[in-house]
Amino acid sequence: MRILALESSAIAASVCVLEDEKILSEFYMNTKQTHSQTLLPMAKTAMEYAGLSVKDLDLLAVSAGPGSFTGVRIGVACVKGLAFPQNTPCCGVSTLEAMAMNLRQQKALVCACMDARCGQVYNALFLTDGETVQRVTEDRALSIEELVKELPQRLQEAGKPLILVGDGAKLCFDSPFFEVLPAQLAPEHMRMQRASGVAEAARRAFEKGETVAPEQLAPIYLRLPQAQRELKKRLQKQQA
């Protein structure tokens, strides 16, 4: 099967074309350029180098969140736009799960972290055994201190090393709270969100029948966008 996967949940952006378990092409950019300017040209080039067009695809995949509200919306909108003409099946993948896929060949407790601002990280824990990726927690938003309080018990249960992955991995690793834990940073080239991880997560979801029609694809938000949070605060003050 052939999958086109897009990743735009943070500053970096990437696109991957996967055929079965083989990466045909992958493009990655971390230059702070606007995703609305780079994502579709990257997808077009990736498919051209793979010798494919949209009609040749069996699945379109995207990191649907958590992440930057604007970045996630751009990625979802691009996939929906590509999928509608052929009614190509779609798969919205957890950004955190896609990052864990980067380390699927390790035997570890993978702690996927993204900087959620406001003193929090988006996080989920996964167990990898060299092939499979098993989810331990749901995606959530919590403080680094709250995360650290949970990890000793998780480490004891897993009996495996703790590896941090994601654009919030170094933020956690450098935090004083993490000084008490035997944590490791994933290598730089495996640490950030990548479309190849999205593609692999989507491939596994496809095998389980977990796809949706283009019109059903939607972002995954763990909390309200900042504008809505500020509006909610103002309304609460007015009602007080």
C-alpha positions in Angstrom: 0.0 0.0 0.0 1.1 3.6 -0.6 0.8 6.3 2.0 1.4 10.0 1.8 2.0 11.4 5.3 2.3 15.1 6.4 3.7 16.4 9.7 3.2 20.1 10.6 2.4 20.0 14.3 5.4 22.1 15.4 8.1 24.4 13.9 9.5 21.7 11.7 7.6 20.3 8.7 8.0 17.0 6.8 6.4 14.9 4.2 6.9 11.1 3.6 5.8 8.7 0.9 5.7 5.1 2.2 5.1 2.0 0.2 4.3 -0.9 2.5 7.2 -0.5 5.0 9.6 1.1 2.6 10.2 4.9 2.6 10.2 6.0 -1.1 10.9 9.7 -0.3 10.9 12.0 2.7 11.4 15.7 3.0 12.2 17.5 6.3 12.5 21.3 6.9 13.2 23.1 10.2 13.7 26.6 8.9 10.7 28.3 10.7 9.0 28.9 7.3 5.2 29.0 7.3 3.7 25.5 6.8 1.1 27.0 4.5 3.9 27.9 2.1 6.0 24.7 2.3 3.8 21.7 3.0 2.0 21.2 -0.3 5.2 22.0 -2.4 7.0 19.4 -0.3 4.2 16.9 -0.9 4.2 17.5 -4.6 8.0 17.0 -4.8 8.0 13.9 -2.6 5.4 12.3 -4.9 7.2 13.3 -8.0 10.4 11.7 -6.8 8.5 8.6 -5.9 6.9 8.5 -9.3 3.4 8.8 -7.9 0.4 11.0 -8.1 -2.5 11.4 -5.6 -4.6 8.9 -7.5 -1.9 6.3 -6.8 -2.3 6.6 -3.1 -4.1 4.2 -0.8 -4.1 6.4 2.2 -3.4 10.0 3.2 -2.1 10.6 6.8 -1.5 13.5 9.0 -0.4 14.3 12.5 -3.7 15.5 13.8 -2.5 16.7 17.2 -1.7 17.6 19.8 0.6 20.5 18.7 0.5 24.0 17.4 -3.2 24.8 16.7 -2.3 26.6 13.4 0.2 23.9 12.3 -2.3 21.1 13.0 -5.1 22.8 11.1 -2.8 23.5 8.1 -1.8 19.8 8.0 -5.4 18.5 8.3 -6.6 21.0 5.7 -3.9 20.0 3.2 -4.7 16.3 3.6 -8.5 16.9 3.2 -7.9 18.9 0.1 -5.7 16.2 -1.4 -8.2 13.4 -0.4 -11.5 14.8 -1.6 -11.1 14.4 -5.4 -10.5 10.6 -5.2 -12.3 10.2 -1.9 -9.0 8.7 -0.6 -9.2 7.2 2.9 -7.5 9.3 5.6 -5.9 8.7 9.0 -5.4 11.3 11.7 -2.5 10.1 13.8 -1.6 11.2 17.3 1.6 13.4 17.1 2.9 11.8 20.2 2.4 8.2 18.9 4.1 9.2 15.6 7.1 10.4 17.6 7.3 7.1 19.5 7.4 5.3 16.1 10.8 6.9 15.6 12.1 4.7 18.4 10.2 1.4 17.7 13.5 -0.5 17.2 14.5 0.4 20.8 13.5 -1.5 23.9 12.5 1.4 26.1 9.8 3.3 27.9 9.4 6.2 25.5 8.3 9.5 26.9 7.0 11.7 24.0 6.9 15.4 24.9 5.9 18.6 23.2 6.1 22.1 24.6 2.5 23.1 25.3 3.4 26.5 26.7 1.7 27.8 29.9 4.0 25.6 32.0 2.8 22.4 30.5 3.9 19.7 28.0 1.8 17.5 25.8 2.8 14.0 26.7 2.1 10.3 26.3 4.1 7.2 27.4 4.8 4.2 25.2 6.6 0.8 25.5 8.7 -0.3 22.6 10.3 -3.8 22.2 12.2 -3.6 19.0 9.1 -4.0 16.8 5.8 -3.0 18.5 4.8 0.2 20.1 2.4 -0.2 23.0 0.5 2.8 24.4 0.8 3.2 28.2 -1.1 6.4 28.7 -3.5 8.5 26.7 -2.4 11.9 25.3 -2.6 14.5 27.9 -1.4 18.0 28.9 0.3 18.3 32.3 3.2 20.0 34.0 6.7 18.6 34.0 6.5 18.2 37.8 3.3 16.1 37.4 5.0 14.0 34.8 8.1 13.3 36.9 5.9 12.2 39.9 4.4 9.5 37.7 7.5 8.2 36.0 9.3 6.2 38.8 6.4 3.8 39.1 6.2 3.5 35.3 9.9 2.8 35.0 9.7 0.1 37.7 6.8 -1.6 35.9 8.5 -1.3 32.5 12.0 -2.5 33.5 13.4 -0.6 30.5 15.4 2.6 30.0 13.5 5.9 29.8 14.1 7.8 26.5 12.7 11.3 25.8 11.5 12.1 22.3 9.9 15.2 20.8 10.4 18.9 20.5 9.8 19.2 24.3 12.2 16.4 25.2 15.2 18.7 25.9 12.9 21.1 27.8 12.0 18.2 30.1 15.5 16.7 30.2 17.0 20.1 31.3 14.3 20.6 34.0 15.5 20.3 37.6 12.6 17.9 38.2 14.2 15.4 35.8 17.5 15.3 37.7 16.1 12.5 39.9 15.4 10.2 36.9 17.8 8.1 34.7 16.4 9.7 31.5 18.1 9.7 28.1 17.5 12.1 25.2 16.8 10.4 21.8 19.4 11.2 19.2 18.8 14.5 17.4 17.9 12.9 14.1 15.3 10.7 15.8 14.0 13.2 18.4 11.8 15.5 16.4 8.4 14.9 14.8 8.8 13.3 11.4 6.3 12.4 8.6 7.9 8.9 8.4 6.6 8.2 12.0 3.2 9.5 11.0 3.2 7.2 7.9 4.2 4.1 10.0 1.5 4.8 12.6 -1.0 5.3 9.9 0.0 2.0 8.2 -0.6 0.1 11.4 -3.9 1.9 11.8 -4.9 1.0 8.3 -4.3 -2.6 9.0 -6.8 -2.4 11.9 -9.4 -0.7 9.7 -8.9 2.6 11.6 -9.4 5.1 8.7 -12.0 7.8 8.0 -13.5 9.5 5.0 -12.0 12.9 4.1 -14.9 14.8 5.6 -14.5 13.0 8.9 -10.8 14.0 9.4 -10.5 16.5 12.2 -7.8 18.0 14.4 -7.2 16.6 17.9 -7.0 19.3 20.6 -6.2 18.6 24.2 -7.2 22.0 25.3 -8.9 25.1 23.9 -6.9 27.5 21.6 -5.5 30.5 23.4 -8.1 32.9 22.0 -10.9 30.7 23.3 -9.2 30.3 26.7 -8.9 34.1 27.0 -12.6 34.6 26.0 -13.6 32.0 28.6 -11.7 33.8 31.3 -13.3 37.2 30.4 -16.7 35.6 30.5 -16.0 34.1 33.9 -14.9 37.5 35.2 -18.0 39.2 33.9 -20.2 36.6 35.6 -18.3 36.8 38.9 
